[in-house]
Amino acid sequence: MDAIDRFFSCSETLLNVLQHENDDRDGKVQHVLQLIDEREKIIEEIKKKNGYQLKDHPKARKFVEMENNIQKEMHRLYEEIRSDLKKWTEKKKLQKMYINLFEQVEISDGRFYDKKQ
């Protein structure tokens, strides 16, 4: 299998992993990073051997379409992680406020101020 076919296969696998809903997001992210590293190595190999003849390949349109889908799915995953991180930060902030409920309140109970002199 030549480098272009390996690139196509790796890209398909990456797209499938990104589109597949998985409860183990950490494992999914690790798998995505591994596939991205593999794709990067294959791209370097293609650049060394073939130059930039990828646009002349019969599957060129499929490559572009697949790359656009990969970008969309990567952005969706990024936004999902960002949203969860924001929720976690807010939850942590609320929990801290609940624990230190009276930290910011001035207590003036039991004081009597006589205005008459």
C-alpha positions as CSV (number, residue, x, y, z in Angstrom):
1,M,0.0,0.0,0.0
2,D,1.5,3.3,-1.0
3,A,1.6,6.4,1.2
4,I,-1.5,8.0,-0.4
5,D,-3.6,5.0,0.3
6,R,-2.3,4.8,3.9
7,F,-3.2,8.5,4.3
8,F,-6.7,7.9,3.0
9,S,-7.1,4.9,5.3
10,C,-5.8,6.8,8.3
11,S,-8.1,9.7,7.5
12,E,-11.1,7.4,7.3
13,T,-10.3,5.9,10.6
14,L,-9.8,9.3,12.2
15,L,-13.2,10.4,10.9
16,N,-14.9,7.3,12.1
17,V,-13.4,7.7,15.6
18,L,-14.5,11.4,15.7
19,Q,-18.0,10.6,14.6
20,H,-18.5,7.7,16.9
21,E,-20.1,8.7,20.2
22,N,-18.1,7.2,23.1
23,D,-18.5,7.4,26.8
24,D,-14.8,7.3,27.3
25,R,-13.8,10.7,25.9
26,D,-10.3,10.5,27.3
27,G,-9.6,7.3,25.4
28,K,-11.2,8.9,22.3
29,V,-8.9,12.0,22.5
30,Q,-5.8,9.7,23.0
31,H,-6.8,7.7,19.9
32,V,-7.4,10.9,17.9
33,L,-4.0,12.3,18.9
34,Q,-2.4,9.0,17.9
35,L,-4.1,9.0,14.5
36,I,-3.1,12.7,13.9
37,D,0.5,11.9,14.6
38,E,0.3,9.0,12.2
39,R,-1.2,11.2,9.5
40,E,1.5,13.8,10.0
41,K,4.2,11.2,9.4
42,I,2.4,10.0,6.3
43,I,2.1,13.5,5.0
44,E,5.8,14.1,5.5
45,E,6.5,10.9,3.6
46,I,4.2,12.0,0.7
47,K,5.9,15.4,0.5
48,K,9.3,13.7,0.3
49,K,8.4,11.1,-2.3
50,N,5.8,12.5,-4.5
51,G,6.0,16.2,-3.9
52,Y,2.6,17.8,-4.1
53,Q,0.9,15.5,-6.6
54,L,-2.0,14.8,-4.2
55,K,-4.3,17.2,-6.1
56,D,-3.9,15.0,-9.3
57,H,-4.9,11.9,-7.4
58,P,-8.3,10.3,-8.4
59,K,-9.5,10.6,-4.8
60,A,-8.6,14.3,-4.4
61,R,-12.2,15.4,-4.0
62,K,-12.8,12.7,-1.4
63,F,-9.7,13.9,0.4
64,V,-11.0,17.5,0.6
65,E,-14.5,16.4,1.6
66,M,-13.0,14.1,4.3
67,E,-10.7,16.8,5.6
68,N,-13.6,19.2,5.9
69,N,-15.6,16.7,7.9
70,I,-12.6,15.9,10.1
71,Q,-12.2,19.7,10.8
72,K,-15.9,20.0,11.7
73,E,-15.7,17.0,14.0
74,M,-12.5,18.2,15.7
75,H,-14.1,21.6,16.3
76,R,-17.2,19.9,17.8
77,L,-15.1,17.8,20.1
78,Y,-13.1,20.9,21.1
79,E,-16.3,22.8,21.9
80,E,-17.7,19.9,23.8
81,I,-14.6,19.7,26.0
82,R,-14.5,23.5,26.4
83,S,-18.2,23.5,27.5
84,D,-17.6,20.7,30.0
85,L,-14.6,22.6,31.4
86,K,-16.6,25.8,31.8
87,K,-19.4,23.8,33.6
88,W,-16.8,22.2,35.9
89,T,-15.3,25.6,36.7
90,E,-18.7,27.1,37.5
91,K,-19.6,24.1,39.6
92,K,-16.3,24.4,41.5
93,K,-16.9,28.2,42.0
94,L,-20.5,27.5,43.3
95,Q,-19.2,24.8,45.6
96,K,-16.6,27.2,47.1
97,M,-19.3,29.9,47.6
98,Y,-21.5,27.3,49.4
99,I,-18.7,26.2,51.7
100,N,-17.7,29.8,52.5
101,L,-21.2,31.1,52.7
102,F,-20.6,33.8,55.3
103,E,-17.1,34.8,54.1
104,Q,-18.3,37.9,52.3
105,V,-21.1,38.9,54.7
106,E,-20.5,41.5,57.4
107,I,-22.1,40.5,60.6
108,S,-23.6,43.3,62.7
109,D,-25.9,41.2,64.9
110,G,-26.0,42.1,68.5
111,R,-24.8,45.7,68.0
112,F,-26.8,48.6,69.2
113,Y,-26.1,52.1,68.0
114,D,-27.6,54.9,70.0
115,K,-28.1,58.0,68.0
116,K,-29.0,60.1,70.9
117,Q,-26.3,61.6,73.0
